[in-house]
Amino acid sequence: MSDFDDQDDRRAPQLQRTGTRLALAGYVPFAVLAVWLYSIPADHPWRPDTILLLKTYGAVILSFLGGIRFGIAVAADEGEQRGALTLSIVPALAGWAALWISEPYAFALLAVAFAAHGAWDSIAAHSGAAPAWFGRMRSWLTILVVIAMVLAFLATA
């Protein structure tokens, strides 16, 4: 049985708007840092700090997304909880690993991790484990963040 359905979506338009606005605000550092990194020369004095900021922000946001998945797992049926709880730490570990590897590989790892997490969230929304609006929002944000990570990859390759 679905925990969320379209009727829940209609009852919570304010939550959807707020969630979407906050999520888009959370995307801004990805866009700004990736475009800045791509546009500055390799010998620019701020380049190492820009790379570190973007990698760190990516790790933080992956951890945040893992926390969302932890919350979804806690609300799941008892039989599904253990595996989902275990998987919910993977995004944080992937983000942490990205901090330890050199670029451009760190940005490749982040792109793959965000793409996988976006697919996971979309599946959760389609199965009713998360609201449909959440799945739609995460799909669009995943595309945007992966583009930013690919841009950072190209800037550091």
N, C-alpha and C positions, 0 to 999 in steps of 0.2 A: 504494500500500500504506500502511496506517495505521501510524504510529510508536507510537501509544498505542491501547489497547483496554480493554475491561472487565476482561480478565485482569490487565492492569497495575494497574487500580484495586483489585482484590482483593489484590494483593501489597503494596500500599502504604497500608494503613489508617492507620498512624501518620503518614505524610506528609500524608494528607488532613486528619486531625484537626489537626495542627500548622498546616498551611497555612490552614485555615479559621479557627482561633482567632486566628492572627496577622492575617488579613485583617479579621476582626471587630474586633479591637483597633485596627486602622488606620481603621476606620469611626467609632470613638468621637469623634474630634475633629470630624468632619463633623456628627454629630448634636448634640453639645454646642454647638458654635459656631452652627449654624443655628437651633437652638431658642432659644439665648440672644439672638441677633440679632433674631429674630422677637418676642421677649418684652420687649425694652427699648424705651423711647421714643426718638424720633428725636434728641432733644437729650441723650441719655445720654452722659457723658464717655468711656465706653469703646467707644462705637459705632464710631468710625473705626478703632480698633485691632482690634475684632472683625471688621469687614469685611476689613481687610488680612490678618488671620490666616487667615480662611476662604478668601480668594482665593489667598493664598500656599500654603496647605496643598493646595488643589485643584490648583494648578500643579505642586507637588512630586509629588503622587500621579499626576497624568497623566504626568509624566516617568518615574516609576517603572514605570508600565504600559507606556510606550513601550519601556523597557529590557527588560521581559519579552518584548515582541514582537520586539525585536532578537535576544534569545536564541532564540526560537522560529524566527526566520528563519535564523539561523546553522545550526540543526539541520535545516532544510528541504532538499528536493532542490535541486540546484544551479540548475536552471532557474527556480525560484521565489524564490531568495534575493534577487536584485537588487531586484525590486519591493517585496518584504516589508521588506528593510532600509531602503529609501528611505521607505516608509510609516511605519516605526517611529519616525521623528523627528517626525512630525506631532503626536502628543499633546504632546510637550514644547513645540513651537511654539505650539500652541493655548493651553496653560497660560501660557506667557510672554505671549502676546497679551492674555489675560484680566487680567494684572497691569497692563496699560497702558490698558485701557478702563474707563470708569466703570460703576458699578453703576446699575441692575440688569443692564445688558447683559453685564457680566463674568460674572455668575451664569448668564445665559441661555447664553452661550458654553460655560461649564463644563458645564452640564447637557447640552447637545447633544454636546459632546466625550466626556463620560462615557458617554452613551447609545450613541454610535457605537462607542466602544471596547468596550463590553460586547457589542454585537452582533458585532463583529469577533472577540472572544475566544470567543463562543458558536459562531460559524462554524468557528473553528479547532478547537474541541473536537469538533464534529460531523464534521469532515473527518479527524480523527485526528492533526492537527498538535499538539494539546495533549491532556492527559488529560481524560476525561469529567468527573471530579470538579471540575477546574479550571473547565470551562465552566459547570457548575451553580453553583459558588460565585460566579463572576463575574457570572452572571445575577442572583442575589439581591443581591449587593453593588451592582450597577449600579442596580437599582431603588431601593435605600436611598439611595445617593449622589445620584441624580437627584432624589429627593424632597427631600433636604436642600438641593440647589441651587435647586429651585423655591421652597422655603420662604424661602431667602435672597433670591431674586428678589422674592418678594412683600413681604418685609420692607423692601426698599430701593426698591421701585417708587413 
